[in-house]
């Protein structure tokens, strides 16, 4: 056993303290799962005010993850694939993104977005990207010292996306705050709220007709696959 390796019995991704372990230990834990129990079942956490769910499977091998990701008829993202516990449909819709969508809705919306990120399309906005980079760096230099995440990593890509989507700079802070909190804030102007309402697709019905036995979540190396 290596210095970072932990036994199979010690591995419990449901336990929050597992995620406070050093990165080397967590990587060793997933290596152990891939080797000894690539499809591992874990109990769900007890959360105040909600019943304990049926548990979940953690898939840790690449081929298994690919198999799940390619079969939306069996494995469902729409119940909250970024959460161990199932989310109510309204919450999944409100907090969701491409990650919590199933085909055909996922493919349709991703197709719309991907057309703006081809090499040809990106070449058209490179001048704007360069200008925004200069702007962000100039703002940083004026401060004398900086928080890299707050002053560069956060505003640079978000300003580019806002410009590509036609969102005015006056609404930049609103978009940033909403992205950070994972929810729509009430401080946006009526025009911004209207834009978001128009851009939000209707609720997905992909999972509506499935039996509990087939409502599964696509797994990542640390993500859940719902138990049948």
MDAnalysis code that builds the backbone (N, CA, C; Angstrom):
import MDAnalysis as mda
import numpy as np

u = mda.Universe.empty(684, n_residues=228, atom_resindex=np.repeat(np.arange(228), 3), trajectory=True)
u.add_TopologyAttr("name", ["N", "CA", "C"] * 228)
u.add_TopologyAttr("resid", np.arange(1, 229))
u.add_TopologyAttr("resname", ["UNK", "UNK", "UNK", "UNK", "UNK", "UNK", "UNK", "UNK", "UNK", "UNK", "UNK", "UNK", "UNK", "UNK", "UNK", "UNK", "UNK", "UNK", "UNK", "UNK", "UNK", "UNK", "UNK", "UNK", "UNK", "UNK", "UNK", "UNK", "UNK", "UNK", "UNK", "UNK", "UNK", "UNK", "UNK", "UNK", "UNK", "UNK", "UNK", "UNK", "UNK", "UNK", "UNK", "UNK", "UNK", "UNK", "UNK", "UNK", "UNK", "UNK", "UNK", "UNK", "UNK", "UNK", "UNK", "UNK", "UNK", "UNK", "UNK", "UNK", "UNK", "UNK", "UNK", "UNK", "UNK", "UNK", "UNK", "UNK", "UNK", "UNK", "UNK", "UNK", "UNK", "UNK", "UNK", "UNK", "UNK", "UNK", "UNK", "UNK", "UNK", "UNK", "UNK", "UNK", "UNK", "UNK", "UNK", "UNK", "UNK", "UNK", "UNK", "UNK", "UNK", "UNK", "UNK", "UNK", "UNK", "UNK", "UNK", "UNK", "UNK", "UNK", "UNK", "UNK", "UNK", "UNK", "UNK", "UNK", "UNK", "UNK", "UNK", "UNK", "UNK", "UNK", "UNK", "UNK", "UNK", "UNK", "UNK", "UNK", "UNK", "UNK", "UNK", "UNK", "UNK", "UNK", "UNK", "UNK", "UNK", "UNK", "UNK", "UNK", "UNK", "UNK", "UNK", "UNK", "UNK", "UNK", "UNK", "UNK", "UNK", "UNK", "UNK", "UNK", "UNK", "UNK", "UNK", "UNK", "UNK", "UNK", "UNK", "UNK", "UNK", "UNK", "UNK", "UNK", "UNK", "UNK", "UNK", "UNK", "UNK", "UNK", "UNK", "UNK", "UNK", "UNK", "UNK", "UNK", "UNK", "UNK", "UNK", "UNK", "UNK", "UNK", "UNK", "UNK", "UNK", "UNK", "UNK", "UNK", "UNK", "UNK", "UNK", "UNK", "UNK", "UNK", "UNK", "UNK", "UNK", "UNK", "UNK", "UNK", "UNK", "UNK", "UNK", "UNK", "UNK", "UNK", "UNK", "UNK", "UNK", "UNK", "UNK", "UNK", "UNK", "UNK", "UNK", "UNK", "UNK", "UNK", "UNK", "UNK", "UNK", "UNK", "UNK", "UNK", "UNK", "UNK", "UNK", "UNK", "UNK", "UNK", "UNK", "UNK", "UNK", "UNK", "UNK", "UNK"])
u.atoms.positions = np.array([
    [0.841, -1.188, 0.000],
    [0.000, 0.000, 0.000],
    [0.881, 1.245, 0.000],
    [0.604, 2.175, -0.905],
    [1.392, 3.393, -0.987],
    [1.066, 4.302, 0.184],
    [1.851, 5.376, 0.336],
    [1.670, 6.284, 1.455],
    [0.321, 6.986, 1.407],
    [-0.240, 7.174, 0.195],
    [-1.506, 7.882, 0.058],
    [-2.709, 6.949, -0.057],
    [-2.486, 5.667, -0.252],
    [-3.581, 4.747, -0.504],
    [-4.421, 4.515, 0.747],
    [-5.733, 4.448, 0.583],
    [-6.626, 4.140, 1.683],
    [-7.445, 2.913, 1.301],
    [-7.904, 2.193, 2.313],
    [-8.600, 0.943, 2.061],
    [-9.985, 1.193, 1.488],
    [-10.526, 0.166, 0.859],
    [-11.839, 0.268, 0.244],
    [-12.901, 0.633, 1.281],
    [-12.793, 0.097, 2.487],
    [-13.789, 0.343, 3.532],
    [-13.772, 1.792, 4.008],
    [-12.672, 2.495, 3.810],
    [-12.566, 3.887, 4.252],
    [-13.146, 4.872, 3.238],
    [-13.429, 4.418, 2.045],
    [-13.855, 5.324, 0.974],
    [-15.358, 5.542, 1.055],
    [-15.760, 6.782, 1.231],
    [-17.178, 7.127, 1.293],
    [-17.380, 8.538, 0.744],
    [-17.641, 8.660, -0.560],
    [-17.820, 9.988, -1.148],
    [-19.009, 10.757, -0.579],
    [-19.928, 10.062, 0.103],
    [-21.064, 10.740, 0.712],
    [-20.632, 11.575, 1.905],
    [-19.601, 11.144, 2.592],
    [-19.118, 11.834, 3.781],
    [-18.374, 13.109, 3.378],
    [-18.833, 14.280, 3.829],
    [-18.151, 15.527, 3.449],
    [-16.679, 15.556, 3.816],
    [-16.302, 14.841, 4.874],
    [-14.896, 14.866, 5.263],
    [-14.002, 14.164, 4.240],
    [-14.593, 13.281, 3.413],
    [-13.797, 12.637, 2.362],
    [-13.191, 13.690, 1.440],
    [-13.978, 14.761, 1.156],
    [-13.537, 15.784, 0.207],
    [-12.581, 16.791, 0.824],
    [-12.337, 16.658, 2.144],
    [-11.332, 17.505, 2.777],
    [-9.978, 16.812, 2.851],
    [-9.927, 15.542, 2.444],
    [-8.652, 14.833, 2.423],
    [-7.727, 15.446, 1.375],
    [-6.432, 15.287, 1.521],
    [-5.495, 15.783, 0.505],
    [-5.822, 15.198, -0.874],
    [-5.526, 15.958, -1.910],
    [-5.826, 15.530, -3.273],
    [-5.218, 14.167, -3.579],
    [-3.999, 13.935, -3.122],
    [-3.337, 12.660, -3.408],
    [-4.120, 11.490, -2.831],
    [-4.709, 11.665, -1.640],
    [-5.492, 10.600, -1.025],
    [-6.787, 10.360, -1.794],
    [-7.433, 11.421, -2.247],
    [-8.676, 11.247, -3.005],
    [-8.401, 10.576, -4.343],
    [-7.294, 10.955, -4.987],
    [-6.946, 10.297, -6.237],
    [-6.656, 8.818, -6.003],
    [-5.983, 8.523, -4.912],
    [-5.696, 7.121, -4.588],
    [-6.988, 6.363, -4.285],
    [-7.946, 7.038, -3.644],
    [-9.224, 6.388, -3.335],
    [-9.957, 6.005, -4.610],
    [-10.001, 6.898, -5.587],
    [-10.679, 6.577, -6.837],
    [-9.916, 5.519, -7.627],
    [-8.601, 5.502, -7.508],
    [-7.826, 4.431, -8.138],
    [-8.194, 3.081, -7.519],
    [-8.391, 3.073, -6.205],
    [-8.806, 1.842, -5.528],
    [-10.189, 1.407, -6.002],
    [-11.117, 2.353, -6.118],
    [-12.452, 2.016, -6.603],
    [-12.399, 1.467, -8.023],
    [-11.615, 2.089, -8.888],
    [-11.515, 1.605, -10.271],
    [-10.968, 0.184, -10.318],
    [-10.054, -0.111, -9.420],
    [-9.406, -1.423, -9.425],
    [-10.250, -2.488, -8.741],
    [-10.887, -2.155, -7.615],
    [-11.535, -3.171, -6.787],
    [-13.060, -3.136, -6.828],
    [-13.641, -1.958, -7.052],
    [-15.101, -1.872, -7.056],
    [-15.526, -0.727, -7.975],
    [-15.404, -0.946, -9.287],
    [-15.644, 0.152, -10.241],
    [-17.086, 0.654, -10.261],
    [-18.026, -0.180, -9.853],
    [-19.413, 0.254, -9.708],
    [-19.771, 0.064, -8.232],
    [-19.582, 1.127, -7.461],
    [-19.702, 1.034, -6.007],
    [-20.971, 1.717, -5.527],
    [-21.685, 1.044, -4.628],
    [-22.919, 1.606, -4.080],
    [-22.641, 2.321, -2.765],
    [-23.275, 3.484, -2.592],
    [-23.131, 4.259, -1.362],
    [-24.500, 4.735, -0.885],
    [-24.641, 4.840, 0.423],
    [-25.861, 5.389, 0.997],
    [-25.896, 6.896, 0.779],
    [-27.096, 7.436, 0.695],
    [-27.249, 8.880, 0.568],
    [-27.145, 9.548, 1.932],
    [-26.764, 10.815, 1.963],
    [-26.633, 11.509, 3.251],
    [-28.001, 11.835, 3.848],
    [-28.032, 11.950, 5.157],
    [-29.245, 12.386, 5.845],
    [-29.244, 13.910, 5.896],
    [-30.280, 14.503, 5.323],
    [-30.400, 15.955, 5.281],
    [-31.646, 16.353, 6.049],
    [-31.493, 17.320, 6.945],
    [-32.613, 17.741, 7.779],
    [-33.816, 18.116, 6.920],
    [-34.966, 17.559, 7.302],
    [-36.204, 17.925, 6.633],
    [-36.529, 17.135, 5.389],
    [-35.631, 16.238, 4.975],
    [-35.887, 15.427, 3.778],
    [-35.630, 13.963, 4.084],
    [-36.418, 13.065, 3.503],
    [-36.185, 11.636, 3.730],
    [-34.899, 11.180, 3.043],
    [-34.263, 10.194, 3.607],
    [-33.036, 9.649, 3.017],
    [-33.395, 8.899, 1.742],
    [-32.668, 9.179, 0.684],
    [-32.944, 8.568, -0.609],
    [-32.482, 7.123, -0.685],
    [-32.679, 6.491, -1.844],
    [-32.383, 5.059, -1.990],
    [-30.909, 4.723, -2.135],
    [-30.057, 5.732, -2.217],
    [-28.644, 5.464, -2.429],
    [-28.249, 5.655, -3.882],
    [-26.973, 5.513, -4.176],
    [-26.493, 5.761, -5.535],
    [-25.271, 4.905, -5.828],
    [-25.010, 4.741, -7.115],
    [-23.809, 4.051, -7.563],
    [-22.810, 5.080, -8.088],
    [-21.568, 4.924, -7.717],
    [-20.489, 5.756, -8.238],
    [-19.714, 4.950, -9.274],
    [-19.715, 5.424, -10.505],
    [-18.986, 4.773, -11.596],
    [-17.643, 5.466, -11.763],
    [-16.579, 4.712, -11.743],
    [-15.247, 5.311, -11.740],
    [-14.382, 4.910, -12.930],
    [-14.901, 4.050, -13.806],
    [-14.146, 3.679, -15.002],
    [-14.687, 4.414, -16.215],
    [-13.766, 4.818, -17.064],
    [-14.115, 5.640, -18.223],
    [-15.181, 4.995, -19.099],
    [-15.001, 3.725, -19.439],
    [-15.943, 3.060, -20.340],
    [-17.360, 3.029, -19.757],
    [-17.470, 2.861, -18.449],
    [-18.788, 2.859, -17.814],
    [-19.428, 4.243, -17.876],
    [-18.621, 5.269, -17.642],
    [-19.125, 6.639, -17.698],
    [-19.616, 6.963, -19.110],
    [-18.849, 6.557, -20.121],
    [-19.251, 6.796, -21.505],
    [-20.556, 6.070, -21.820],
    [-20.670, 4.834, -21.373],
    [-21.890, 4.059, -21.617],
    [-23.103, 4.763, -21.023],
    [-22.979, 5.271, -19.814],
    [-24.082, 5.983, -19.164],
    [-24.404, 7.270, -19.923],
    [-23.372, 8.013, -20.298],
    [-23.580, 9.305, -20.955],
    [-24.249, 9.170, -22.311],
    [-24.117, 8.006, -22.935],
    [-24.673, 7.816, -24.277],
    [-26.059, 7.180, -24.273],
    [-26.624, 6.983, -23.112],
    [-27.920, 6.314, -23.035],
    [-28.915, 7.115, -22.202],
    [-29.385, 8.257, -22.721],
    [-30.325, 9.081, -21.957],
    [-31.675, 8.413, -21.757],
    [-31.978, 7.374, -22.556],
    [-33.246, 6.671, -22.366],
    [-33.259, 5.901, -21.047],
    [-32.083, 5.564, -20.536],
    [-31.974, 4.782, -19.299],
    [-31.499, 5.646, -18.142],
    [-30.475, 6.475, -18.393],
    [-29.864, 7.265, -17.336],
    [-30.242, 8.733, -17.502],
    [-30.784, 9.315, -16.460],
    [-31.383, 10.636, -16.546],
    [-30.537, 11.690, -15.843],
    [-30.251, 12.788, -16.531],
    [-29.575, 13.927, -15.911],
    [-30.571, 14.917, -15.314],
    [-31.802, 14.864, -15.788],
    [-32.767, 15.894, -15.448],
    [-33.215, 15.920, -14.009],
    [-32.906, 14.881, -13.228],
    [-33.270, 14.882, -11.814],
    [-32.197, 15.512, -10.947],
    [-31.127, 15.982, -11.575],
    [-30.077, 16.627, -10.807],
    [-28.797, 15.828, -10.782],
    [-28.108, 15.748, -11.914],
    [-26.916, 14.896, -12.000],
    [-25.718, 15.483, -11.265],
    [-25.802, 16.741, -10.820],
    [-24.702, 17.324, -10.052],
    [-24.939, 17.191, -8.555],
    [-26.000, 16.497, -8.175],
    [-26.340, 16.336, -6.766],
    [-26.574, 14.867, -6.464],
    [-26.099, 14.410, -5.303],
    [-26.339, 13.029, -4.903],
    [-27.827, 12.784, -4.711],
    [-28.502, 13.729, -4.071],
    [-29.941, 13.595, -3.843],
    [-30.708, 14.116, -5.052],
    [-31.846, 13.482, -5.343],
    [-32.686, 13.949, -6.443],
    [-33.266, 15.309, -6.106],
    [-33.306, 16.179, -7.099],
    [-33.888, 17.500, -6.916],
    [-35.312, 17.509, -7.458],
    [-36.220, 18.258, -6.836],
    [-37.547, 18.418, -7.421],
    [-37.413, 18.984, -8.830],
    [-38.315, 18.625, -9.755],
    [-38.200, 19.120, -11.133],
    [-38.059, 20.631, -11.229],
    [-38.800, 21.366, -10.384],
    [-38.726, 22.823, -10.437],
    [-37.337, 23.320, -10.038],
    [-36.748, 22.687, -9.013],
    [-35.411, 23.096, -8.579],
    [-34.364, 22.738, -9.622],
    [-34.492, 21.553, -10.210],
    [-33.542, 21.145, -11.243],
    [-33.591, 22.096, -12.433],
    [-34.797, 22.540, -12.786],
    [-34.954, 23.476, -13.892],
    [-34.359, 24.833, -13.549],
    [-34.569, 25.277, -12.298],
    [-34.134, 26.603, -11.889],
    [-32.618, 26.697, -11.769],
    [-32.016, 25.663, -11.160],
    [-30.579, 25.691, -10.913],
    [-29.777, 24.987, -12.008],
    [-30.448, 24.372, -12.956],
    [-29.779, 23.508, -13.911],
    [-29.031, 24.243, -15.009],
    [-28.347, 23.460, -15.818],
    [-27.593, 23.957, -16.967],
    [-27.502, 22.797, -17.951],
    [-26.594, 22.890, -18.911],
    [-26.404, 21.785, -19.850],
    [-26.119, 20.471, -19.115],
    [-25.451, 20.572, -17.972],
    [-25.060, 19.368, -17.243],
    [-26.275, 18.595, -16.768],
    [-27.366, 19.298, -16.472],
    [-28.558, 18.640, -15.942],
    [-29.659, 18.556, -16.992],
    [-29.283, 18.368, -18.233],
    [-30.250, 18.190, -19.315],
    [-30.045, 16.837, -19.972],
    [-31.109, 16.331, -20.584],
    [-31.056, 15.093, -21.342],
    [-31.333, 15.381, -22.813],
    [-30.857, 14.486, -23.674],
    [-31.230, 14.572, -25.080],
    [-32.716, 14.236, -25.204],
    [-33.410, 14.829, -26.171],
    [-32.894, 15.644, -27.271],
    [-32.719, 17.121, -26.930],
    [-33.229, 17.555, -25.772],
    [-33.117, 18.971, -25.421],
    [-31.653, 19.395, -25.288],
    [-30.840, 18.561, -24.651],
    [-29.430, 18.874, -24.483],
    [-28.747, 19.072, -25.828],
    [-28.974, 18.136, -26.755],
    [-28.340, 18.226, -28.072],
    [-28.806, 19.459, -28.836],
    [-30.097, 19.782, -28.727],
    [-30.634, 20.939, -29.456],
    [-30.009, 22.238, -28.949],
    [-29.967, 22.433, -27.633],
    [-29.423, 23.670, -27.090],
    [-27.911, 23.741, -27.247],
    [-27.244, 22.603, -27.091],
    [-25.793, 22.603, -27.285],
    [-25.452, 22.922, -28.736],
    [-26.287, 22.440, -29.664],
    [-26.058, 22.746, -31.070],
    [-26.161, 24.231, -31.360],
    [-27.103, 24.897, -30.701],
    [-27.253, 26.344, -30.886],
    [-26.012, 27.076, -30.392],
    [-25.529, 26.689, -29.217],
    [-24.372, 27.365, -28.631],
    [-23.092, 27.038, -29.393],
    [-22.921, 25.782, -29.777],
    [-21.661, 25.356, -30.396],
    [-21.390, 26.068, -31.713],
    [-22.449, 26.501, -32.396],
    [-22.237, 27.205, -33.669],
    [-21.504, 28.526, -33.484],
    [-21.572, 29.097, -32.272],
    [-20.865, 30.345, -32.009],
    [-19.423, 30.129, -31.580],
    [-18.998, 28.866, -31.434],
    [-17.662, 28.598, -30.927],
    [-16.821, 27.791, -31.903],
    [-17.157, 27.840, -33.178],
    [-16.316, 27.230, -34.193],
    [-15.101, 28.123, -34.422],
    [-13.994, 27.573, -34.940],
    [-12.809, 28.417, -35.196],
    [-13.134, 29.637, -36.062],
    [-13.993, 29.462, -37.065],
    [-14.328, 30.585, -37.941],
    [-15.059, 31.675, -37.179],
    [-16.023, 31.277, -36.352],
    [-16.774, 32.270, -35.592],
    [-15.898, 32.937, -34.534],
    [-15.039, 32.159, -33.900],
    [-14.183, 32.729, -32.860],
    [-13.186, 33.729, -33.436],
    [-12.745, 33.480, -34.667],
    [-11.795, 34.412, -35.282],
    [-12.407, 35.792, -35.458],
    [-13.733, 35.849, -35.568],
    [-14.418, 37.133, -35.751],
    [-14.450, 37.972, -34.483],
    [-14.286, 37.311, -33.341],
    [-14.378, 38.056, -32.084],
    [-13.012, 38.230, -31.415],
    [-11.934, 37.799, -32.081],
    [-10.624, 37.879, -31.453],
    [-10.226, 39.315, -31.126],
    [-10.605, 40.263, -31.978],
    [-10.292, 41.663, -31.683],
    [-10.973, 42.100, -30.393],
    [-12.229, 41.673, -30.220],
    [-12.949, 42.008, -28.989],
    [-12.304, 41.337, -27.782],
    [-11.862, 40.100, -27.956],
    [-11.222, 39.383, -26.857],
    [-9.932, 40.087, -26.447],
    [-9.160, 40.501, -27.423],
    [-7.906, 41.212, -27.133],
    [-8.192, 42.515, -26.406],
    [-9.217, 43.231, -26.851],
    [-9.581, 44.501, -26.219],
    [-10.004, 44.273, -24.764],
    [-10.805, 43.249, -24.523],
    [-11.258, 42.957, -23.161],
    [-10.080, 42.541, -22.287],
    [-9.158, 41.753, -22.830],
    [-7.970, 41.356, -22.071],
    [-7.171, 42.575, -21.651],
    [-6.983, 43.513, -22.589],
    [-6.262, 44.749, -22.255],
    [-7.001, 45.525, -21.170],
    [-8.308, 45.568, -21.291],
    [-9.131, 46.304, -20.330],
    [-9.011, 45.715, -18.927],
    [-9.096, 44.391, -18.844],
    [-9.015, 43.719, -17.542],
    [-7.630, 43.910, -16.922],
    [-6.589, 43.790, -17.728],
    [-5.228, 43.944, -17.211],
    [-4.975, 45.387, -16.781],
    [-5.479, 46.350, -17.548],
    [-5.320, 47.763, -17.176],
    [-5.983, 48.045, -15.833],
    [-7.190, 47.501, -15.645],
    [-7.886, 47.697, -14.375],
    [-7.094, 47.099, -13.223],
    [-6.470, 45.949, -13.476],
    [-5.669, 45.305, -12.436],
    [-4.456, 46.158, -12.089],
    [-3.799, 46.682, -13.131],
    [-2.586, 47.477, -12.902],
    [-2.873, 48.742, -12.102],
    [-4.057, 49.314, -12.309],
    [-4.413, 50.536, -11.588],
    [-4.570, 50.287, -10.095],
    [-4.852, 49.051, -9.700],
    [-5.051, 48.738, -8.287],
    [-3.738, 48.537, -7.546],
    [-2.683, 48.212, -8.254],
    [-1.405, 47.995, -7.602],
    [-1.230, 46.575, -7.084],
    [-2.277, 46.013, -6.486],
    [-2.278, 44.609, -6.074],
    [-3.642, 44.038, -6.445],
    [-3.715, 42.715, -6.551],
    [-4.940, 42.152, -7.105],
    [-5.251, 40.785, -6.535],
    [-6.532, 40.452, -6.552],
    [-7.004, 39.096, -6.319],
    [-7.215, 38.493, -7.699],
    [-6.389, 37.531, -8.082],
    [-6.408, 37.048, -9.461],
    [-7.777, 36.524, -9.865],
    [-8.424, 35.772, -8.983],
    [-9.733, 35.207, -9.328],
    [-10.765, 36.310, -9.513],
    [-10.842, 37.225, -8.559],
    [-11.868, 38.274, -8.600],
    [-11.611, 39.292, -9.701],
    [-10.343, 39.586, -9.981],
    [-10.027, 40.683, -10.903],
    [-9.683, 40.243, -12.319],
    [-9.362, 38.959, -12.504],
    [-8.982, 38.505, -13.847],
    [-9.774, 37.260, -14.257],
    [-9.659, 36.184, -13.467],
    [-10.272, 34.914, -13.864],
    [-11.780, 35.008, -13.990],
    [-12.426, 35.788, -13.131],
    [-13.890, 35.913, -13.207],
    [-14.353, 36.881, -14.293],
    [-13.850, 38.100, -14.320],
    [-14.390, 39.052, -15.298],
    [-14.005, 38.781, -16.744],
    [-12.814, 38.246, -16.987],
    [-12.366, 38.105, -18.380],
    [-13.293, 37.229, -19.218],
    [-13.550, 35.968, -18.834],
    [-14.450, 35.165, -19.677],
    [-15.880, 35.667, -19.648],
    [-16.315, 36.212, -18.496],
    [-17.703, 36.646, -18.397],
    [-17.963, 37.876, -19.266],
    [-17.018, 38.792, -19.329],
    [-17.173, 39.957, -20.196],
    [-17.249, 39.536, -21.668],
    [-16.457, 38.539, -22.041],
    [-16.497, 38.040, -23.422],
    [-17.865, 37.442, -23.719],
    [-18.362, 36.610, -22.802],
    [-19.664, 35.973, -23.007],
    [-20.775, 37.008, -23.056],
    [-20.718, 37.990, -22.157],
    [-21.744, 39.043, -22.159],
    [-21.752, 39.803, -23.480],
    [-20.568, 40.129, -23.981],
    [-20.492, 40.836, -25.261],
    [-21.034, 39.976, -26.397],
    [-20.716, 38.681, -26.384],
    [-21.202, 37.784, -27.439],
    [-22.724, 37.648, -27.394],
    [-23.299, 37.748, -26.189],
    [-24.740, 37.598, -26.038],
    [-25.482, 38.923, -26.121],
    [-24.739, 40.009, -26.266],
    [-25.384, 41.308, -26.380],
    [-25.876, 41.871, -25.052],
    [-25.321, 41.386, -23.931],
    [-25.704, 41.887, -22.618],
    [-24.880, 43.139, -22.317],
    [-25.516, 44.252, -22.011],
    [-24.773, 45.501, -21.791],
    [-23.893, 45.434, -20.549],
    [-22.849, 46.226, -20.542],
    [-21.931, 46.246, -19.414],
    [-22.636, 46.647, -18.117],
    [-23.694, 47.410, -18.216],
    [-24.420, 47.834, -17.017],
    [-25.015, 46.650, -16.261],
    [-25.173, 45.522, -16.946],
    [-25.745, 44.334, -16.320],
    [-24.685, 43.303, -15.954],
    [-23.399, 43.658, -16.123],
    [-22.330, 42.697, -15.845],
    [-22.368, 42.207, -14.400],
    [-22.517, 43.125, -13.458],
    [-22.526, 42.738, -12.049],
    [-23.697, 41.821, -11.730],
    [-24.841, 42.078, -12.356],
    [-26.012, 41.225, -12.151],
    [-25.734, 39.807, -12.619],
    [-25.129, 39.674, -13.805],
    [-24.814, 38.354, -14.349],
    [-23.785, 37.646, -13.471],
    [-22.777, 38.380, -13.026],
    [-21.741, 37.786, -12.177],
    [-22.322, 37.298, -10.865],
    [-23.155, 38.119, -10.224],
    [-23.756, 37.722, -8.951],
    [-24.655, 36.503, -9.126],
    [-25.403, 36.464, -10.240],
    [-26.284, 35.322, -10.486],
    [-25.477, 34.055, -10.715],
    [-24.369, 34.179, -11.447],
    [-23.522, 33.009, -11.705],
    [-22.908, 32.484, -10.416],
    [-22.518, 33.386, -9.534],
    [-21.898, 32.973, -8.278],
    [-22.892, 32.305, -7.349],
    [-24.100, 32.813, -7.316],
    [-25.078, 32.294, -6.363],
    [-25.846, 31.113, -6.912],
    [-25.775, 30.890, -8.241],
    [-26.506, 29.792, -8.845],
    [-27.994, 30.047, -8.923],
    [-28.384, 31.305, -8.840],
    [-29.799, 31.627, -8.923],
    [-29.956, 32.997, -9.552],
    [-31.171, 33.306, -10.006],
    [-31.461, 34.602, -10.572],
    [-31.722, 35.581, -9.447],
    [-30.996, 36.685, -9.419],
    [-31.191, 37.654, -8.359],
    [-32.346, 38.579, -8.698],
    [-32.866, 39.228, -7.675],
    [-33.993, 40.138, -7.861],
    [-33.539, 41.555, -8.103],
    [-32.207, 41.767, -8.228],
    [-31.701, 43.124, -8.386],
    [-31.559, 43.532, -9.843],
    [-31.829, 42.616, -10.757],
    [-31.660, 42.933, -12.171],
    [-32.733, 43.895, -12.629],
    [-32.390, 44.647, -13.663],
    [-33.363, 45.564, -14.229],
    [-34.449, 44.781, -14.938],
    [-35.630, 45.391, -15.170],
    [-36.688, 44.683, -15.901],
    [-36.230, 44.189, -17.252],
    [-35.349, 44.979, -17.930],
    [-34.878, 44.564, -19.255],
    [-34.046, 43.290, -19.147],
    [-33.181, 43.233, -18.090],
    [-32.342, 42.041, -17.935],
    [-33.184, 40.831, -17.578],
    [-34.187, 41.019, -16.696],
    [-35.043, 39.895, -16.330],
    [-35.811, 39.397, -17.538],
    [-36.214, 40.324, -18.409],
    [-36.945, 39.933, -19.603],
    [-36.063, 39.113, -20.519],
    [-34.786, 39.531, -20.649],
    [-33.869, 38.791, -21.513],
    [-33.673, 37.376, -20.994],
    [-33.524, 37.238, -19.653],
    [-33.315, 35.915, -19.101],
    [-34.547, 35.044, -19.283],
    [-35.733, 35.642, -19.119],
    [-36.954, 34.864, -19.273],
    [-37.082, 34.337, -20.683],
    [-36.736, 35.160, -21.661],
    [-36.838, 34.743, -23.059],
    [-35.800, 33.682, -23.392],
    [-34.650, 33.739, -22.695],
    [-33.571, 32.806, -23.015],
    [-33.735, 31.471, -22.315],
    [-34.592, 31.425, -21.292],
    [-34.741, 30.191, -20.528],
    [-35.665, 29.237, -21.245],
    [-35.216, 28.046, -21.615],
    [-36.055, 27.098, -22.329],
    [-37.137, 26.553, -21.429],
    [-38.214, 26.011, -22.004],
    [-39.286, 25.449, -21.195],
    [-38.820, 24.215, -20.456],
    [-39.504, 23.866, -19.352],
    [-39.092, 22.699, -18.568],
    [-39.042, 21.440, -19.417],
    [-38.046, 20.617, -19.132],
    [-37.888, 19.374, -19.877],
    [-38.860, 18.319, -19.387],
    [-39.385, 17.537, -20.311],
    [-40.256, 16.437, -19.928],
    [-39.584, 15.095, -20.193],
    [-38.249, 15.148, -20.383],
    [-37.526, 13.940, -20.762],
    [-37.716, 12.817, -19.763],
    [-37.722, 13.159, -18.456],
    [-37.790, 12.123, -17.428],
    [-39.206, 11.872, -16.937],
    [-40.163, 12.629, -17.446],
    [-41.484, 12.623, -16.832],
    [-42.139, 11.260, -16.836],
    [-41.936, 10.485, -17.903],
    [-42.666, 9.231, -18.002],
    [-41.902, 8.014, -17.555],
    [-40.771, 8.188, -16.916],
    [-39.946, 7.035, -16.570],
    [-40.341, 6.444, -15.233],
    [-40.131, 5.165, -15.145],
    [-40.356, 4.508, -13.865],
    [-39.177, 4.785, -12.956],
    [-39.376, 4.674, -11.615],
    [-38.253, 4.910, -10.701],
    [-37.057, 4.019, -10.989],
    [-37.315, 2.843, -11.558],
    [-36.210, 1.898, -11.794],
    [-35.265, 2.384, -12.867],
    [-35.719, 3.304, -13.728],
    [-34.851, 3.743, -14.819],
    [-34.428, 5.190, -14.671],
    [-34.740, 5.817, -13.558],
    [-34.315, 7.195, -13.355],
    [-32.917, 7.196, -12.762],
    [-31.950, 7.322, -13.616],
    [-30.565, 7.266, -13.184],
    [-29.869, 8.534, -13.597],
    [-28.791, 8.842, -12.904],
    [-28.018, 10.033, -13.228],
    [-26.705, 9.628, -13.850],
    [-26.264, 10.297, -14.940],
    [-24.978, 9.969, -15.529],
    [-23.865, 10.151, -14.522],
    [-22.936, 9.248, -14.512],
    [-21.870, 9.286, -13.515],
    [-20.631, 9.947, -14.067],
    [-19.892, 10.597, -13.199],
    [-18.539, 11.039, -13.484],
    [-17.633, 10.241, -12.565],
    [-16.329, 10.569, -12.563],
    [-15.430, 9.819, -11.686],
    [-15.806, 10.016, -10.228],
    [-16.511, 11.075, -9.919],
    [-16.938, 11.267, -8.543],
    [-18.422, 11.507, -8.449],
    [-19.152, 11.263, -9.518],
    [-20.560, 11.595, -9.543],
    [-21.441, 10.381, -9.396],
    [-22.734, 10.626, -9.099],
    [-23.631, 9.512, -8.802],
    [-24.310, 8.923, -10.010],
    [-24.598, 7.658, -9.950],
    [-25.511, 7.023, -10.877],
    [-26.621, 6.422, -10.036],
    [-27.843, 6.867, -10.248],
    [-28.932, 6.498, -9.355],
    [-29.205, 5.013, -9.357],
    [-29.464, 4.473, -8.184],
    [-29.688, 3.044, -8.033],
    [-31.023, 2.641, -8.645],
    [-31.041, 1.492, -9.338],
    [-32.282, 0.975, -9.901],
    [-33.194, 0.492, -8.786],
])
